[in-house]
Amino acid sequence: MGHLTAAIAAGFLLAPLTAFAAPPIETYGHLPATELVALSPSGLRIAYVTVSGNTRKLVVRTLDGPVLDTREIGETTARTIDWAGEDHVIVRISLTEAAGVGEWREQETFRAFVLNLKTKEVFVVFNHSQEVLPAEDGSRNVDGHWYGYFHGKPVDVSNGHYINADVGGQNAFALKALYRVDLDTGDLNRLSMANGWAIGPDGTVAAREKYDRVARQSTLYGGLQGSSLGALDDPFFESELLGQGRKPGTAIVRRLDRTDGILWEQSLAGGGAPVSLAADPDTSVVYGADGLAMALQLEGDRRHLQFYDPVFAKKASAVAEAFQPSSVDLMSWSADLDRLVVKSSGADDAGTYYLVDVKAQKVEPIGKTYAGLGAGQIAATRIVNYKAADGTALQGVLTVPAGPEAKNRPLVVLPHDGPEQRDHLGFDWLPQAFASRGYVVFQPNYRGSGGFGLDFRNAGFGEMGRKAQTDISDGVAELARQGIADPKRACIVGIGYGGYHALAGVTVQHGLYRCAVSVGGVTDLHGLLDWGMARSGQISAGLRRLERRLGATSVADSAVDAYSPAAQAASAGAPILLIYGKNDAAIPTSQSETMAKALELAGKPVQSVVLKDEDHWLSHDATRIQMLKETLAFIEKNNPPS
């Protein structure tokens, strides 16, 4: 791969190092200029989304340049792009819409549309009143005709109402429907009602899974009408049929009830022992165009793919090696893996999409994510290993401002959203923005975070505000011990569940931080339980998962008040900034509103900023910049960088 390495060096990666002044803060707050790059199976066509302001546009072109089609997506958020053959592009988007009653006022809903490059026609999958659920089984070519497979809520065509199989008034089976959609006409056929499916290469249902919420069991079935292949106790509905295995007649199931493996490949004929494929619960399966498993995506300090085909594995490894020392993510590839789209990031690269032609040994840039950032303007990241007070081994990502490394810098602590997510090495716009203003940024992967194995994940249950919280402050103590950060000059910032940790850092904990910023954060644990009850129902596995996460014995458990920032607002020991999107459907806006009222009643310093028309994910350019400016101004006021 020597020629490939040379092509990369000659192209863009080895730019000269030059010191630049810190760019405007908007440079970091802008949405990435290029998103969701996908190659067609032949590798001769490419589709991607461009972003300008709040407007997104789908662009489809050939590799040699001619544009085949462009479509305005508007201000909705593009989630995925998939190809079905060479002539159909499937785009999934999401938006926030009114739904439900009471506090469950709005939810993030998904839609999908199909662009036919031959006819230039577009149709919306299902219709505007029926949601496409955020799961997919891909597309298949059946007798020369392309069909897409989509999950949706089953609808009674006679009255337009959603169907739910009601057993004894308890809604034992909260079922989804699998639809086969003709990608030329938009005609659809409901194939099955269950909770998950595996679609064979011929387009038939190879397996299905159903979950009984009353019996708390998951059952795997063979085929569309086949009998049970086995049931398992699953109180939290954590078993999941992911799709086919590595060859026809097999399926892969995620199981978190076993200690000897997580992903299991099982014969659909009912014979033979299941084969363990992975032991980490955060390992995901990557499927080929035929729906067969072709790789595993493994978590680590950086994500990486493990291909089963040794030829594919060799090609992928060679591409990754050619981009060193930058890290690369393989985003898309042709069916033969001779052409790949990769996204690189490194010391002088905030993120660039490249087209790699393995046979021709060519590398061509497609687009940058943050074109305004160049050499000398990107802060370095590294892993910091440390131990919690109880001896648990932990680590976090440290972002250090560009330029000569100084000691005892002011600190921004940035715990991640999602209790089972994690932070990785590489470019991340928010810590990079703080680092550009002179702050060291620490992103702790506290207990319960993903990518560290099942035991570590399980260790986070019931530890919100407790050991998961002190894991964060133990990391701050380690940075102080190493002379990296000044513990007396620290603020804590978080989004979603990270917002909970930020607020708990100045209410449940005391004397650690000069200020706290919550962006769409969890604040009221009782309120969150009530919301989960209203949203999912008393017997739902989702509510049980939430209770386990919070360490609650029931919705009414008052013990959670000791770890609830809203309940502890009177003991807040530092100024607080609450930012939330008006269209946040992931965390109810009432969470931030409740916290603001509790702090005001207690006479504690609090500011609130409402982001108009913004969701939980900060998907809009103007409001994302607003959030960043408000947060940085608040931190600089309460914890000056110099």
C-alpha positions as CSV (number, residue, x, y, z in Angstrom):
1,M,0.0,0.0,0.0
2,G,3.0,2.3,-0.4
3,H,1.4,4.1,-3.4
4,L,-1.8,4.6,-1.4
5,T,0.1,6.2,1.5
6,A,1.9,8.5,-0.9
7,A,-1.4,9.5,-2.5
8,I,-2.8,10.5,0.9
9,A,0.3,12.4,1.8
10,A,0.3,14.3,-1.5
11,G,-3.3,15.0,-1.2
12,F,-4.3,16.5,2.1
13,L,-3.1,14.9,5.3
14,L,0.5,16.2,5.6
15,A,-0.2,19.9,5.6
16,P,2.6,22.1,7.1
17,L,2.3,23.0,10.7
18,T,1.5,26.6,11.2
19,A,0.3,28.4,14.3
20,F,-3.0,30.3,14.0
21,A,-5.0,32.4,16.3
22,A,-8.1,30.8,17.8
23,P,-10.9,30.8,15.2
24,P,-14.3,32.4,15.8
25,I,-16.4,30.2,18.2
26,E,-19.0,29.8,15.4
27,T,-16.4,27.7,13.5
28,Y,-17.0,24.9,16.1
29,G,-20.7,25.5,16.5
30,H,-21.6,25.2,12.8
31,L,-23.1,21.9,11.8
32,P,-20.6,19.7,9.8
33,A,-20.7,20.8,6.2
34,T,-20.8,17.2,4.8
35,E,-22.8,14.3,6.3
36,L,-23.7,10.7,5.6
37,V,-21.6,9.8,2.6
38,A,-22.6,6.5,1.0
39,L,-21.3,4.6,-2.0
40,S,-23.5,2.5,-4.3
41,P,-22.8,-1.2,-4.5
42,S,-20.7,-0.8,-7.7
43,G,-18.7,2.0,-6.1
44,L,-19.4,4.2,-9.2
45,R,-22.1,6.4,-7.6
46,I,-22.1,8.4,-4.4
47,A,-24.7,10.1,-2.2
48,Y,-24.2,12.5,0.6
49,V,-25.8,15.4,2.5
50,T,-24.5,18.9,2.4
51,V,-25.4,21.4,5.2
52,S,-25.6,25.2,4.8
53,G,-27.0,26.9,7.9
54,N,-30.1,25.0,8.9
55,T,-30.8,23.6,5.4
56,R,-29.7,20.2,4.3
57,K,-29.5,19.0,0.7
58,L,-29.1,15.5,-0.7
59,V,-26.6,15.2,-3.5
60,V,-26.2,12.2,-5.7
61,R,-23.5,12.0,-8.4
62,T,-21.1,9.7,-10.2
63,L,-17.6,9.4,-9.1
64,D,-16.3,11.3,-12.2
65,G,-18.4,14.3,-11.3
66,P,-21.7,14.6,-13.1
67,V,-24.5,15.3,-10.6
68,L,-27.4,12.8,-11.0
69,D,-29.9,14.5,-8.7
70,T,-30.2,17.0,-5.8
71,R,-33.0,17.3,-3.3
72,E,-33.7,19.8,-0.6
73,I,-34.2,18.1,2.8
74,G,-34.9,21.3,4.5
75,E,-34.5,21.7,8.3
76,T,-35.3,18.1,9.1
77,T,-32.4,16.0,10.4
78,A,-31.0,13.4,8.0
79,R,-30.2,10.2,9.8
80,T,-29.1,7.6,7.3
81,I,-28.5,7.1,3.5
82,D,-28.8,3.7,1.9
83,W,-28.6,2.4,-1.6
84,A,-30.8,-0.3,-3.1
85,G,-28.9,-1.3,-6.2
86,E,-27.6,1.5,-8.4
87,D,-30.9,3.4,-8.9
88,H,-32.6,3.8,-5.6
89,V,-31.5,6.0,-2.7
90,I,-33.3,5.7,0.6
91,V,-33.0,8.6,3.0
92,R,-34.3,8.5,6.6
93,I,-35.0,11.8,8.4
94,S,-36.4,12.7,11.8
95,L,-38.4,15.6,13.2
96,T,-40.2,16.5,16.3
97,E,-44.0,16.2,16.2
98,A,-46.9,16.5,18.6
99,A,-48.0,13.1,20.0
100,G,-49.6,11.6,23.0
101,V,-51.2,13.4,25.9
102,G,-50.2,15.2,29.1
103,E,-46.5,15.6,29.6
104,W,-45.6,13.4,26.6
105,R,-46.5,16.3,24.3
106,E,-44.0,15.6,21.5
107,Q,-41.7,12.9,20.3
108,E,-39.0,12.5,17.7
109,T,-40.6,10.7,14.7
110,F,-38.9,9.1,11.7
111,R,-39.8,9.3,8.0
112,A,-38.2,7.8,5.0
113,F,-38.3,8.7,1.3
114,V,-37.0,6.9,-1.8
115,L,-35.4,8.7,-4.8
116,N,-35.6,6.8,-8.1
117,L,-32.6,7.9,-10.2
118,K,-34.1,6.5,-13.4
119,T,-37.5,8.2,-13.2
120,K,-36.4,11.2,-10.9
121,E,-39.5,10.5,-8.8
122,V,-39.6,10.6,-5.0
123,F,-42.1,8.9,-2.7
124,V,-42.5,8.9,1.0
125,V,-42.5,5.4,2.7
126,F,-45.9,4.7,4.3
127,N,-47.5,8.2,4.4
128,H,-47.3,11.3,6.5
129,S,-49.5,10.0,9.3
130,Q,-47.6,6.7,9.9
131,E,-44.1,6.7,11.3
132,V,-41.2,4.7,10.0
133,L,-39.5,3.3,13.1
134,P,-35.7,3.8,13.6
135,A,-34.8,0.3,12.6
136,E,-34.2,-1.3,9.3
137,D,-33.8,-4.6,7.5
138,G,-32.3,-3.2,4.3
139,S,-33.4,-4.0,0.8
140,R,-33.4,-7.0,-1.4
141,N,-33.4,-7.7,-5.1
142,V,-36.2,-10.3,-5.8
143,D,-36.4,-11.5,-9.3
144,G,-34.8,-8.3,-10.7
145,H,-37.0,-6.0,-8.6
146,W,-36.0,-4.0,-5.6
147,Y,-37.9,-4.0,-2.3
148,G,-37.2,-2.2,0.9
149,Y,-38.0,-3.6,4.4
150,F,-39.3,-1.1,7.0
151,H,-40.5,-1.3,10.5
152,G,-43.6,0.6,11.5
153,K,-46.5,0.7,14.0
154,P,-49.1,-1.7,12.7
155,V,-52.2,0.2,11.5
156,D,-55.8,-1.1,11.0
157,V,-56.6,-0.1,7.5
158,S,-60.3,0.0,8.3
159,N,-60.0,2.8,10.8
160,G,-56.5,4.1,10.6
161,H,-55.8,3.3,14.3
162,Y,-52.7,1.6,15.6
163,I,-53.0,-2.1,16.4
164,N,-51.8,-3.4,19.8
165,A,-52.4,-7.1,20.7
166,D,-54.3,-6.6,24.0
167,V,-54.2,-9.6,26.4
168,G,-56.3,-9.2,29.5
169,G,-56.2,-5.4,29.2
170,Q,-52.4,-5.5,29.8
171,N,-51.1,-5.0,26.2
172,A,-48.9,-8.1,26.6
173,F,-47.5,-7.8,23.1
174,A,-46.3,-4.3,22.1
175,L,-45.8,-5.3,18.5
176,K,-44.2,-3.7,15.5
177,A,-45.0,-4.5,11.9
178,L,-42.6,-5.4,9.1
179,Y,-43.5,-4.0,5.7
180,R,-42.1,-4.8,2.3
181,V,-42.2,-1.7,0.1
182,D,-41.9,-1.7,-3.7
183,L,-39.1,0.8,-4.3
184,D,-40.5,1.7,-7.7
185,T,-44.2,2.2,-6.9
186,G,-44.3,2.7,-3.2
187,D,-46.8,-0.1,-2.8
188,L,-46.5,-1.8,0.6
189,N,-47.3,-5.2,2.0
190,R,-47.4,-5.9,5.7
191,L,-45.6,-9.2,6.2
192,S,-45.5,-9.8,9.9
193,M,-46.3,-8.5,13.4
194,A,-43.5,-9.1,15.9
195,N,-40.7,-7.2,17.6
196,G,-37.8,-8.0,15.3
197,W,-36.9,-9.9,12.1
198,A,-34.2,-11.3,9.9
199,I,-34.7,-11.1,6.2
200,G,-33.1,-13.7,4.0
201,P,-31.2,-13.0,0.8
202,D,-34.3,-13.9,-1.2
203,G,-36.4,-11.4,0.6
204,T,-38.4,-13.8,2.8
205,V,-38.6,-13.6,6.6
206,A,-35.9,-16.0,7.9
207,A,-36.7,-15.4,11.6
208,R,-38.8,-13.3,13.9
209,E,-38.8,-12.4,17.6
210,K,-41.7,-11.6,19.9
211,Y,-41.6,-10.2,23.4
212,D,-44.2,-10.9,26.0
213,R,-44.3,-8.0,28.5
214,V,-46.4,-10.0,31.0
215,A,-44.4,-13.2,31.0
216,R,-41.2,-11.1,30.5
217,Q,-40.0,-13.6,27.9
218,S,-38.4,-13.2,24.4
219,T,-39.1,-16.0,21.9
220,L,-37.3,-16.6,18.6
221,Y,-39.2,-18.2,15.7
222,G,-38.0,-19.6,12.4
223,G,-39.5,-18.1,9.3
224,L,-42.7,-16.2,8.8
225,Q,-44.9,-18.9,10.3
226,G,-42.3,-21.2,11.9
227,S,-42.5,-22.6,15.4
228,S,-40.5,-21.5,18.5
229,L,-36.8,-22.0,18.5
230,G,-36.6,-21.2,22.2
231,A,-37.7,-18.7,24.8
232,L,-35.7,-17.0,27.4
233,D,-36.5,-15.0,30.5
234,D,-35.9,-11.4,29.6
235,P,-37.3,-9.0,32.3
236,F,-35.7,-5.9,30.8
237,F,-36.3,-6.8,27.1
238,E,-32.6,-6.8,26.3
239,S,-32.6,-9.7,23.9
240,E,-32.6,-8.6,20.3
241,L,-32.8,-10.4,17.0
242,L,-30.2,-8.4,14.9
243,G,-30.6,-10.1,11.6
244,Q,-29.1,-13.0,9.6
245,G,-25.8,-14.6,10.6
246,R,-22.8,-15.1,8.4
247,K,-24.5,-17.5,6.1
248,P,-28.2,-18.2,5.1
249,G,-30.1,-20.3,7.6
250,T,-28.6,-18.6,10.6
251,A,-29.5,-15.5,12.8
252,I,-27.6,-13.3,15.3
253,V,-29.2,-12.6,18.6
254,R,-28.0,-10.2,21.3
255,R,-28.3,-11.7,24.7
256,L,-27.4,-10.0,27.9
257,D,-28.5,-12.8,30.2
258,R,-25.3,-14.8,29.7
259,T,-21.8,-14.3,31.0
260,D,-20.0,-16.3,28.3
261,G,-21.0,-14.1,25.3
262,I,-23.3,-11.4,24.1
263,L,-23.7,-11.9,20.3
264,W,-24.8,-15.4,19.4
265,E,-25.2,-17.0,15.9
266,Q,-27.9,-19.6,16.0
267,S,-29.0,-22.1,13.4
268,L,-32.6,-21.5,12.3
269,A,-33.0,-25.2,11.6
270,G,-33.0,-25.8,15.3
271,G,-29.9,-27.9,15.5
272,G,-26.4,-27.3,16.8
273,A,-25.1,-25.1,19.6
274,P,-25.1,-21.3,19.2
275,V,-21.8,-19.8,18.4
276,S,-20.5,-16.8,20.4
277,L,-19.4,-14.0,18.2
278,A,-18.7,-11.2,20.7
279,A,-18.4,-10.6,24.5
280,D,-18.9,-6.8,24.6
281,P,-22.6,-5.6,24.7
282,D,-21.7,-2.6,22.6
283,T,-20.4,-4.6,19.7
284,S,-22.7,-4.2,16.6
285,V,-23.1,-6.2,13.4
286,V,-22.4,-4.8,10.0
287,Y,-24.4,-6.3,7.1
288,G,-23.8,-6.6,3.4
289,A,-26.2,-5.9,0.6
290,D,-27.5,-9.5,0.8
291,G,-28.3,-9.0,4.5
292,L,-25.6,-11.5,5.7
293,A,-23.3,-10.4,8.5
294,M,-20.0,-9.3,7.0
295,A,-18.2,-7.5,10.0
296,L,-18.4,-6.5,13.6
297,Q,-18.0,-3.0,14.8
298,L,-15.9,-3.0,17.9
299,E,-15.8,-0.3,20.6
300,G,-12.6,1.0,22.0
301,D,-10.7,4.2,22.4
302,R,-11.4,4.3,18.6
303,R,-14.1,2.3,16.9
304,H,-12.9,-0.2,14.3
305,L,-14.3,-2.9,12.0
306,Q,-13.5,-6.6,12.0
307,F,-14.4,-8.2,8.7
308,Y,-15.0,-11.9,8.5
309,D,-13.7,-12.2,4.9
310,P,-9.9,-12.3,5.1
311,V,-9.6,-10.5,1.8
312,F,-11.9,-7.7,3.0
313,A,-10.0,-7.6,6.3
314,K,-6.7,-7.1,4.5
315,K,-8.0,-4.3,2.4
316,A,-9.5,-2.5,5.3
317,S,-6.4,-2.9,7.4
318,A,-4.2,-1.5,4.6
319,V,-6.4,1.6,4.2
320,A,-6.3,2.3,8.0
321,E,-2.5,1.9,8.0
322,A,-2.1,4.2,5.1
323,F,-3.8,7.0,6.9
324,Q,-1.7,6.8,10.1
325,P,-1.1,8.6,12.4
326,S,-4.6,10.0,11.7
327,S,-7.5,7.7,12.7
328,V,-10.1,6.7,10.1
329,D,-13.6,5.4,10.2
330,L,-14.8,3.2,7.3
331,M,-18.1,4.8,6.4
332,S,-19.2,3.0,3.2
333,W,-17.8,0.7,0.6
334,S,-18.5,-1.0,-2.7
335,A,-19.7,-4.6,-2.7
336,D,-16.1,-5.8,-3.5
337,L,-14.5,-3.3,-1.0
338,D,-12.3,-2.0,-3.9
339,R,-13.7,1.5,-3.2
340,L,-14.3,2.9,0.2
341,V,-15.4,6.1,1.8
342,V,-13.4,6.9,4.9
343,K,-13.6,9.8,7.4
344,S,-10.3,10.8,8.8
345,S,-9.4,13.0,11.8
346,G,-6.1,13.8,13.4
347,A,-3.8,16.5,14.8
348,D,-4.4,18.7,11.7
349,D,-7.7,17.3,10.5
350,A,-11.0,18.1,12.1
351,G,-12.7,15.5,9.8
352,T,-12.4,14.9,6.1
353,Y,-14.3,12.4,3.9
354,Y,-12.1,10.7,1.3
355,L,-12.8,8.3,-1.5
356,V,-10.2,5.5,-1.6
357,D,-9.7,3.4,-4.7
358,V,-7.7,0.4,-3.6
359,K,-7.0,-1.0,-7.0
360,A,-6.0,2.3,-8.6
361,Q,-4.2,3.4,-5.4
362,K,-6.0,6.8,-5.5
363,V,-7.3,9.0,-2.7
364,E,-9.7,11.9,-3.5
365,P,-11.2,14.3,-0.9
366,I,-15.0,14.5,-0.9
367,G,-15.5,17.2,1.7
368,K,-14.5,18.5,5.0
369,T,-16.7,18.6,8.1
370,Y,-15.2,21.8,9.6
371,A,-13.5,23.6,6.7
372,G,-12.6,26.6,8.9
373,L,-10.2,24.6,11.1
374,G,-6.7,24.0,9.9
375,A,-3.2,23.0,11.1
376,G,-2.3,24.4,14.6
377,Q,-6.0,24.9,15.5
378,I,-7.0,21.5,16.6
379,A,-6.3,20.4,20.2
380,A,-4.7,17.1,20.9
381,T,-6.6,14.3,22.6
382,R,-5.3,11.4,24.7
383,I,-6.6,8.8,27.2
384,V,-6.1,9.3,31.0
385,N,-6.3,6.2,33.1
386,Y,-7.1,6.4,36.8
387,K,-8.9,4.6,39.6
388,A,-12.1,5.3,41.5
389,A,-12.1,5.6,45.3
390,D,-13.2,1.9,45.5
391,G,-10.4,0.8,43.2
392,T,-12.4,0.4,39.9
393,A,-10.3,1.0,36.9
394,L,-11.5,4.0,34.9
395,Q,-10.5,6.2,32.0
396,G,-11.5,9.3,30.2
397,V,-10.6,11.4,27.2
398,L,-8.5,14.5,27.8
399,T,-8.4,17.4,25.3
400,V,-5.5,19.8,25.8
401,P,-5.3,23.2,24.1
402,A,-3.1,23.6,21.1
403,G,0.3,25.1,21.6
404,P,2.9,24.6,24.4
405,E,1.4,22.4,27.2
406,A,1.0,24.4,30.4
407,K,0.4,23.1,33.9
408,N,-2.6,23.6,36.2
409,R,-4.9,24.9,33.5
410,P,-8.6,25.8,34.1
411,L,-10.8,22.8,33.5
412,V,-14.1,21.9,31.9
413,V,-15.5,18.5,32.8
414,L,-17.8,17.1,30.1
415,P,-19.6,13.8,31.1
416,H,-21.3,12.2,28.1
417,D,-25.0,11.9,27.3
418,G,-26.6,8.5,27.6
419,P,-25.5,6.5,30.6
420,E,-24.3,3.6,28.4
421,Q,-22.6,5.7,25.8
422,R,-18.9,6.6,25.9
423,D,-16.4,9.1,24.6
424,H,-13.6,8.3,22.1
425,L,-10.4,9.7,20.9
426,G,-10.7,12.0,17.9
427,F,-12.2,15.3,16.9
428,D,-15.3,16.4,18.9
429,W,-16.6,19.9,18.3
430,L,-17.7,20.7,21.8
431,P,-14.5,19.9,23.8
432,Q,-12.5,21.4,20.9
433,A,-14.4,24.7,21.3
434,F,-13.7,24.9,25.0
435,A,-10.0,24.0,24.4
436,S,-9.7,26.7,21.8
437,R,-10.4,29.2,24.6
438,G,-7.6,27.8,26.9
439,Y,-9.5,25.1,28.9
440,V,-8.4,21.5,29.4
441,V,-11.4,19.4,28.8
442,F,-12.0,16.0,30.5
443,Q,-14.6,13.5,29.3
444,P,-14.9,10.7,31.9
445,N,-16.1,7.3,30.9
446,Y,-17.7,6.7,34.3
447,R,-19.0,3.2,35.4
448,G,-21.9,2.1,33.3
449,S,-20.4,3.6,30.1
450,G,-20.4,1.4,27.0
451,G,-17.5,-0.3,25.4
452,F,-15.9,-1.7,28.5
453,G,-17.8,-5.0,28.9
454,L,-21.0,-6.3,30.4
455,D,-19.8,-6.2,34.1
456,F,-18.7,-2.5,33.7
457,R,-22.1,-1.6,32.2
458,N,-24.0,-3.4,34.9
459,A,-21.8,-1.7,37.6
460,G,-23.6,1.6,36.6
461,F,-27.0,0.4,37.6
462,G,-28.3,2.2,40.7
463,E,-25.2,4.4,40.8
464,M,-26.5,7.7,39.3
465,G,-25.6,10.4,41.8
466,R,-23.5,7.8,43.7
467,K,-20.5,6.0,42.4
468,A,-21.0,7.0,38.8
469,Q,-20.9,10.6,40.1
470,T,-17.8,10.2,42.2
471,D,-16.1,8.4,39.3
472,I,-16.2,11.8,37.6
473,S,-14.7,13.8,40.5
474,D,-12.1,11.1,41.1
475,G,-11.0,11.8,37.5
476,V,-10.7,15.5,38.4
477,A,-8.6,14.6,41.4
478,E,-6.3,12.6,39.1
479,L,-5.8,15.5,36.7
480,A,-4.9,17.7,39.7
481,R,-2.4,15.0,41.0
482,Q,-0.7,15.0,37.6
483,G,-0.6,18.8,37.5
484,I,-2.7,19.0,34.3
485,A,-5.6,20.9,35.7
486,D,-6.3,23.2,38.7
487,P,-9.2,21.6,40.7
488,K,-10.1,25.0,42.1
489,R,-10.8,26.3,38.6
490,A,-13.3,23.7,37.2
491,C,-16.8,23.9,35.7
492,I,-18.9,21.0,34.7
493,V,-21.1,20.8,31.5
494,G,-23.3,18.1,30.2
495,I,-26.1,17.2,27.7
496,G,-29.0,14.9,28.6
497,Y,-27.7,12.4,31.2
498,G,-24.4,14.3,31.1
499,G,-26.6,17.3,32.2
500,Y,-27.7,15.3,35.2
501,H,-24.1,14.7,36.2
502,A,-23.4,18.4,35.8
503,L,-26.2,19.4,38.1
504,A,-25.5,16.6,40.6
505,G,-22.0,17.9,40.7
506,V,-23.1,21.1,42.4
507,T,-26.2,19.8,44.3
508,V,-25.6,16.2,45.3
509,Q,-21.9,17.0,45.5
510,H,-20.5,20.2,46.9
511,G,-17.4,22.3,46.7
512,L,-16.0,20.8,43.5
513,Y,-17.1,23.1,40.6
514,R,-17.4,26.9,40.1
515,C,-20.4,26.5,37.8
516,A,-22.6,23.9,36.1
517,V,-24.3,23.9,32.7
518,S,-27.1,21.5,31.8
519,V,-28.2,21.2,28.2
520,G,-31.5,19.3,28.0
521,G,-30.5,17.5,31.2
522,V,-32.2,15.1,33.6
523,T,-33.0,17.1,36.8
524,D,-36.0,15.5,38.5
525,L,-35.7,11.7,39.0
526,H,-39.3,11.4,40.2
527,G,-40.5,13.3,37.2
528,L,-38.5,11.1,34.9
529,L,-40.1,8.0,36.4
530,D,-43.6,9.5,36.0
531,W,-42.8,10.4,32.4
532,G,-41.5,6.8,31.7
533,M,-44.7,5.5,33.3
534,A,-46.9,7.7,31.1
535,R,-44.9,6.9,28.0
536,S,-44.5,3.1,28.3
537,G,-47.0,1.9,30.9
538,Q,-46.6,0.0,34.2
539,I,-45.7,-3.3,32.8
540,S,-43.2,-2.1,30.2
541,A,-39.6,-3.2,30.2
542,G,-38.6,0.3,29.4
543,L,-39.9,1.5,32.8
544,R,-38.1,-1.4,34.6
545,R,-34.9,-0.4,32.8
546,L,-35.3,3.1,34.0
547,E,-36.0,2.1,37.6
548,R,-32.9,-0.1,37.5
549,R,-30.8,2.7,36.1
550,L,-31.9,5.2,38.8
551,G,-31.8,2.6,41.6
552,A,-35.5,3.0,42.3
553,T,-37.7,0.2,43.6
554,S,-40.8,1.7,42.0
555,V,-42.1,4.8,40.4
556,A,-43.0,6.1,43.9
557,D,-39.6,5.4,45.5
558,S,-38.7,8.5,47.5
559,A,-35.1,7.3,47.9
560,V,-34.2,8.9,44.6
561,D,-34.8,12.4,46.0
562,A,-31.3,12.2,47.7
563,Y,-29.8,12.0,44.2
564,S,-32.2,14.3,42.3
565,P,-30.8,17.8,41.5
566,A,-34.3,19.3,41.6
567,A,-35.0,17.9,45.0
568,Q,-31.6,19.1,46.2
569,A,-31.8,22.5,44.6
570,A,-31.6,24.3,47.9
571,S,-28.1,23.0,48.5
572,A,-26.8,24.1,45.1
573,G,-23.3,25.5,45.7
574,A,-22.5,27.2,42.4
575,P,-24.3,29.2,39.6
576,I,-26.3,27.1,37.2
577,L,-27.1,27.6,33.5
578,L,-30.1,25.6,32.1
579,I,-30.3,25.3,28.3
580,Y,-33.0,23.2,26.6
581,G,-34.5,22.9,23.2
582,K,-38.2,23.6,22.9
583,N,-38.6,20.5,20.7
584,D,-36.6,18.1,22.9
585,A,-38.4,14.8,22.7
586,A,-35.7,12.7,24.3
587,I,-35.8,14.4,27.7
588,P,-39.0,16.3,28.6
589,T,-38.7,20.1,28.7
590,S,-40.4,20.0,32.1
591,Q,-37.2,18.6,33.5
592,S,-35.4,21.9,32.9
593,E,-38.4,23.9,33.9
594,T,-38.8,22.1,37.2
595,M,-35.1,22.7,38.0
596,A,-35.4,26.4,37.2
597,K,-38.4,26.8,39.5
598,A,-36.7,24.8,42.3
599,L,-33.6,27.0,42.2
600,E,-35.5,30.2,42.0
601,L,-37.6,29.2,45.0
602,A,-34.4,28.4,46.9
603,G,-32.9,31.8,45.9
604,K,-30.0,30.1,44.0
605,P,-28.3,31.8,41.0
606,V,-29.8,30.3,37.8
607,Q,-30.1,31.3,34.2
608,S,-32.4,29.6,31.6
609,V,-32.0,29.7,27.8
610,V,-34.7,28.2,25.6
611,L,-33.6,27.1,22.1
612,K,-36.5,27.7,19.7
613,D,-37.3,24.8,17.4
614,E,-34.4,22.8,18.6
615,D,-34.3,19.1,19.5
616,H,-32.3,17.1,22.0
617,W,-29.5,16.5,19.5
618,L,-28.7,20.1,18.6
619,S,-29.5,19.5,15.0
620,H,-29.9,23.1,13.9
621,D,-27.1,25.4,13.1
622,A,-28.2,28.7,14.6
623,T,-29.4,27.2,17.9
624,R,-26.3,25.0,18.2
625,I,-24.1,28.1,17.9
626,Q,-26.4,29.9,20.4
627,M,-26.0,27.0,22.9
628,L,-22.2,27.1,22.5
629,K,-21.9,30.9,22.9
630,E,-24.2,31.0,26.0
631,T,-22.3,28.1,27.6
632,L,-18.9,29.6,26.9
633,A,-19.8,33.0,28.2
634,F,-21.2,31.5,31.4
635,I,-18.0,29.5,31.9
636,E,-15.7,32.4,31.2
637,K,-17.7,34.6,33.6
638,N,-17.5,32.0,36.5
639,N,-14.2,30.4,35.7
640,P,-12.0,32.7,33.6
641,P,-9.4,31.0,31.4
642,S,-6.6,33.1,32.7
